[in-house]
Amino acid sequence: MATFNITFSCAYEEFWRYNLYITGKVFASGECVEFIGHSDKVAEIGIPLESKPNVEHRARALKITTLDGDSLTLYIYVVAHTLPTTNLISEAPPFECVVSVDHGGKRLHHKRYEIDQWSGNNIEIKLDAE
């Protein structure tokens, strides 16, 4: 058994328009040994922000290290709290975020996810280290 190293990254300049929530569980021999809970809330949903709020620099890469385990269930929610700056769908294409998970020095997961600018995205990842 080893720790899981989870990395979420997004280079999209307007990522400030989204709240990020990461939850999940780490299991060891079928038993839950840790609950993962991370929240990066920029604003309440529906707040009409037209420019980046006056907040400290928001990390574009989030890293989470868990307790030792042999399987992982992870849920990532990217939730839009304000609408894109345009009303034209063609001018607001999806943007990418990347999620990687390493376990004991071995890469178990590395994938790019498209995030819809209007609705965000929900990502489910289930991994067994064996």
C-alpha angles and dihedrals in degrees: 000000000000142000122281115233110205121192125187116184135175128177095186108129094218096049085120086081090070137071115218124212124178122186134162149122135259116213132200116191090343095308123111108244100170141020114212116214124169127161127185104179116178100174144346115276111267097026105142099229113172097180138023110293121240097264133133116275108293115224114243091203123049120193125195125183117196136200119272114291145141102227138030137199113194133182121191121189121192104189124187111227095181133025126256117272091252132056092212113098090205090061094050106060122174118275129214134249125180128219122193129179124191126185123191092341094310122113108232099170137017118161141151115228126198115228118204110227091219104043106017117215144269116219126194121192125181118182137177115200093211 
